[in-house]
C-alpha cells in the first residue's frame, strides 16, 4: 500500500520578501502543526469549519476527472502539470481524512479545493501550493504568520485562521474554514454595482480593526485588495437599484450581502516591520505613493490600500486605475 510521509519543514532561513499575487477570487482557529511520523491513512489534526457546503462548484477544468475511489484509499500517483500544480480527480482522497469535492479557485500560488472533512462532517477549504521550491517556502512563511495570528486572535474574528497543514506528495496543503466569496467575486457576480454606504462603512471598520491588530504584532499585510477579503457568509438579499440606467427588468435589483462580516486572507506577502523596506509591494491599484516612488514604506501602506478598497466598493471604479 502506498505510504506518504507527513513532516514539518524548517523555514527560519527562508527569503521573507513578499510574493505578488495575481488577481483572484476564491471562496475559502488554536493552531495544530503538521505532526511528525504520520502517514497517509492516519489523522493529522483537528479541523472544524463553519460554512455548510452549497454543492459542487462549476469552477473545474478539463484536466480534472470524476470517479469514485475507495473511502480510505490513496489515489494513483500522477506527475504534476508543467507549472507544478497538483493533479487530482474529483472524489479522490487528500490523505484519508479529506475527500475532494470541487475546485474553488486557482492562482499563482496553486489551487484551492473544497474538501469534505470525514472526521468533523463538514466542508473545508484546502489550499494546495505548487510543488516548486519558492512557492513551498512562501507557504511556510504564510503558515508561520497564520500561526502567530491565531495565537493572538482567540476569537478568530479578524483574519482567517489556519486549522492544520501537512505535506502531501511534495505539496504544502493548508486547511482553512470554508467562507463565502471574496468582495471582488461578489462585485463581479453583481454586475459591478456599488455597495450601500452603510455596508461599506461596516466593512471599513472591520478592515481597520484587522490592520490595527496586525500592526500591533509588528506585521504588515502589504497585499490588501478585494480579492483578499472574504465575506463570512455567501447569503445575500436583492434590493432595488435606483441608480440603474438599464431598462432590463433584471437590472432593477442588485444583490447586497446579508451579513457584513468579513475576514482577511492571503498572508503570503506579509512581512515584519524593519528598516530596509524599499522593494515594490501591493497590487498596483492599491499601492501607496511611497511604494511607487521608492521612498521606503511601513504600516501606512496598508492604510492606503484600505482607503482604495473602500472607494472601489462605493464607486465600483478601480481607485487610481491608470498604470503606474
C-alpha positions in Angstrom: 0.0 0.0 0.0 1.3 3.4 -0.9 2.6 5.3 2.2 3.2 9.1 2.2 5.1 10.8 5.0 3.9 14.0 6.6 6.5 16.1 8.2 7.5 19.7 9.0 10.0 21.8 7.2 12.4 24.3 8.8 11.9 27.7 7.5 13.8 30.2 9.6 16.3 30.7 6.8 13.8 31.4 4.1 13.6 34.6 2.0 10.8 36.7 3.7 10.3 39.1 0.8 6.6 39.2 -0.1 5.4 37.4 -3.2 3.0 39.1 -5.5 -0.4 37.6 -6.1 -2.4 37.6 -9.3 -6.0 38.9 -9.1 -8.0 36.0 -7.9 -11.4 35.5 -6.2 -12.0 32.2 -4.4 -14.3 31.1 -1.5 -12.2 29.9 1.1 -8.9 28.7 14.9 -5.7 27.1 18.3 -3.5 26.0 15.5 -2.2 22.4 15.2 1.1 21.9 13.4 1.7 19.0 11.0 2.8 16.1 13.0 6.0 14.1 12.5 5.8 10.5 11.6 2.2 10.3 10.4 1.4 8.5 7.2 -1.4 8.7 4.6 -4.3 6.9 6.3 -3.8 8.5 9.7 -5.4 11.6 11.1 -3.2 14.7 11.0 -5.0 17.2 13.3 -8.3 18.5 14.5 -10.2 20.6 12.0 -13.5 22.5 12.1 -15.4 24.6 9.6 -18.4 26.9 9.9 -19.9 27.3 6.5 -22.1 24.5 5.0 -21.5 23.2 1.6 -23.6 24.5 -1.3 -22.9 21.6 -3.6 -20.2 21.1 -6.3 -18.6 24.1 -7.8 -18.8 24.7 -11.5 -15.3 26.1 -11.5 -13.5 23.0 -12.7 -11.2 22.4 -15.6 -11.0 19.8 -18.4 -7.8 18.4 -16.7 -10.0 17.1 -13.8 -11.6 13.7 -13.7 -14.6 12.5 -11.8 -14.6 8.9 -10.5 -15.4 7.0 -7.3 -12.5 5.9 -5.1 -12.3 3.7 -2.0 -13.2 5.6 1.2 -9.7 5.5 2.6 -7.7 4.5 -0.5 -4.8 6.6 -1.9 -5.3 7.9 -5.4 -2.8 6.8 -8.1 0.4 8.8 -8.3 0.3 11.4 -11.0 3.0 13.8 -12.1 2.3 17.5 -11.5 1.4 19.6 -14.5 4.0 21.7 -16.3 3.5 24.6 -13.8 3.8 22.4 -10.7 0.1 22.2 -9.9 -1.2 19.1 -8.1 -3.2 16.9 -10.5 -6.3 15.3 -8.9 -9.7 13.8 -9.7 -12.9 14.9 -8.1 -13.9 12.3 -5.5 -10.4 11.3 -4.6 -8.8 11.4 -1.2 -6.4 14.0 0.0 -5.0 11.9 2.8 -7.5 9.6 4.4 -9.3 12.5 6.2 -10.3 14.7 3.3 -12.3 13.9 0.2 -12.0 16.3 -2.8 -15.4 17.7 -3.6 -14.8 20.6 -6.0 -12.3 23.1 -7.2 -12.9 26.6 -5.8 -10.1 28.6 -7.4 -6.6 28.8 -8.8 -3.8 31.4 -8.7 -0.1 31.9 -8.8 0.4 30.0 -5.5 -1.6 26.9 -6.6 -5.2 25.7 -6.1 -7.9 25.9 -3.5 -10.1 22.8 -3.2 -13.4 22.3 -1.4 -13.0 19.1 0.6 -15.1 17.0 2.9 -13.7 16.5 6.3 -14.7 13.0 7.3 -14.0 13.4 11.0 -15.9 16.7 11.5 -18.5 16.0 8.9 -18.0 19.5 7.4 -16.6 21.2 4.3 -13.3 22.9 4.5 -11.1 24.8 2.0 -7.7 23.3 1.3 -5.0 25.5 -0.3 -2.6 23.2 -2.3 0.6 25.0 -3.1 2.5 24.3 -6.2 5.3 21.8 -5.8 8.1 24.3 -6.6 10.7 25.4 -4.1 9.9 29.1 -3.9 6.2 28.6 -3.5 6.8 25.9 -0.9 9.0 28.4 1.0 6.4 31.2 0.7 3.8 28.8 2.0 5.9 28.0 5.1 6.2 31.8 5.7 2.4 32.1 5.4 1.9 29.3 7.9 4.2 30.9 10.4 2.2 34.2 10.1 -1.1 32.4 10.3 0.0 30.6 13.5 1.1 33.9 15.1 -2.2 35.5 14.2 -4.2 32.5 15.5 -2.2 32.6 18.7 -3.3 36.2 19.5 -6.7 36.3 17.8 -8.5 33.8 20.1 -12.0 34.6 18.7 -10.9 34.2 15.1 -13.0 37.3 14.2 -10.4 39.3 12.2 -8.3 37.1 10.0 -8.9 33.7 8.5 -7.2 31.2 10.8 -5.2 28.1 9.9 -6.7 24.8 11.2 -4.0 22.5 10.1 -1.3 22.0 7.5 0.5 19.0 6.0 2.9 18.0 3.2 1.3 15.7 0.6 3.2 14.4 -2.4 5.6 17.4 -2.3 2.7 19.9 -2.0 2.2 22.0 1.1 -1.5 21.8 2.0 -3.1 24.4 4.3 -6.6 23.8 5.7 -8.9 26.7 6.4 -12.5 27.1 7.4 -14.8 27.4 4.4 -16.0 31.0 4.0 -18.1 32.9 1.4 -17.0 34.7 -1.8 -14.4 37.5 -1.9 -15.6 41.1 -2.2 -14.2 41.1 -5.8 -16.2 38.0 -6.7 -19.3 39.4 -5.2 -18.9 42.6 -7.2 -18.3 40.7 -10.4 -21.4 38.5 -10.0 -23.4 41.6 -9.1 -22.6 43.2 -12.4 -20.1 45.6 -10.6 -22.8 47.5 -8.7 -21.7 49.5 -5.7 -22.4 48.5 -2.1 -24.7 50.6 0.2 -22.7 53.2 2.1 -23.7 51.7 5.5 -22.3 48.4 4.4 -19.1 50.0 3.2 -18.7 51.8 6.5 -19.1 48.5 8.4 -16.6 46.7 6.1 -14.2 49.6 6.6 -14.4 49.4 10.4 -13.6 45.6 10.3 -10.7 46.1 8.0 -9.2 48.8 10.1 -9.6 46.7 13.2 -7.9 43.8 11.4 -5.0 46.0 10.3 -4.6 47.5 13.8 -4.4 44.0 15.2 -1.7 43.0 12.7 0.3 46.2 13.2 0.2 45.7 17.0 2.0 42.4 16.2 4.5 44.3 14.0 3.1 42.7 10.9 2.3 44.5 7.6 0.0 42.7 5.2 1.2 44.6 2.1 -1.4 43.0 -0.3 -4.8 44.1 0.8 -7.4 44.1 -2.1 -11.0 43.0 -2.6 -9.7 39.5 -3.7 -8.1 39.0 -0.3 -11.2 39.9 1.7 -13.9 37.2 2.1 -17.4 37.5 3.2 -18.1 35.0 6.0 -21.5 34.1 4.6 -22.4 33.6 0.9 -26.0 34.6 1.5 -27.4 37.8 0.0 -30.7 39.7 -0.5 -32.0 41.6 -3.5 -32.8 45.3 -3.1 -34.0 47.9 -5.7 -31.2 49.6 -7.6 -32.4 53.1 -8.1 -29.1 54.1 -9.8 -29.6 51.6 -12.7 -29.8 53.2 -16.1 -30.7 50.0 -17.9 -34.3 49.2 -18.8 -33.8 45.5 -18.4 -36.2 44.1 -15.7 -33.3 42.1 -14.2 -31.3 45.3 -13.6 -33.9 46.8 -11.3 -32.5 44.9 -8.4 -29.0 44.3 -7.1 -27.5 41.9 -4.6 -26.4 43.0 -1.1 -24.6 40.7 1.3 -27.0 39.5 4.1 -24.1 39.8 6.6 -21.4 42.4 6.7 -18.9 40.0 8.5 -15.6 39.7 6.6 -12.2 38.0 7.1 -8.9 38.9 5.6 -6.9 36.2 3.8 -3.7 35.6 1.9 -0.8 36.3 4.2 1.9 35.1 1.8 3.2 38.6 1.3 3.0 39.6 5.0 6.3 41.0 6.4 7.5 42.1 9.7 8.4 45.7 10.2 12.0 46.6 9.6 14.1 49.4 8.2 15.2 48.1 4.7 11.7 48.0 3.1 12.2 49.7 -0.3 11.1 46.9 -2.7 7.8 47.0 -4.5 4.7 45.6 -2.7 0.9 45.6 -3.2 -1.2 45.2 -6.3 -0.8 48.3 -8.5 -4.3 49.7 -7.9 -3.9 49.6 -4.2 -0.2 50.7 -4.0 0.7 53.6 -1.7 2.6 56.6 -3.2 5.7 56.0 -1.1 5.9 52.5 -2.5 5.6 53.8 -6.1 8.2 56.5 -5.5 10.7 54.1 -3.8 10.8 56.2 -0.7 10.5 53.2 1.7 7.3 52.0 3.3 5.9 50.8 6.5 2.5 50.4 8.2 0.8 53.3 6.4 0.9 51.3 3.1 -1.9 49.0 4.5 -4.0 52.1 5.4 -3.7 53.4 1.9 -4.9 50.1 0.5 -7.9 50.1 2.8 -8.8 53.6 1.6 -8.6 52.4 -2.1 -10.8 49.4 -1.4 -13.5 51.5 0.3 -13.5 53.9 -2.7 -13.9 50.9 -5.0 -16.8 49.5 -3.1 -18.6 52.8 -3.2 -17.9 53.7 -6.8 -17.1 50.3 -8.4 -14.2 52.0 -10.2 -10.7 50.8 -9.5 -9.1 53.6 -7.5 -6.2 55.1 -9.4 -6.6 52.7 -12.2 -4.1 54.3 -14.6 -1.0 52.2 -15.0 2.0 53.2 -12.8 
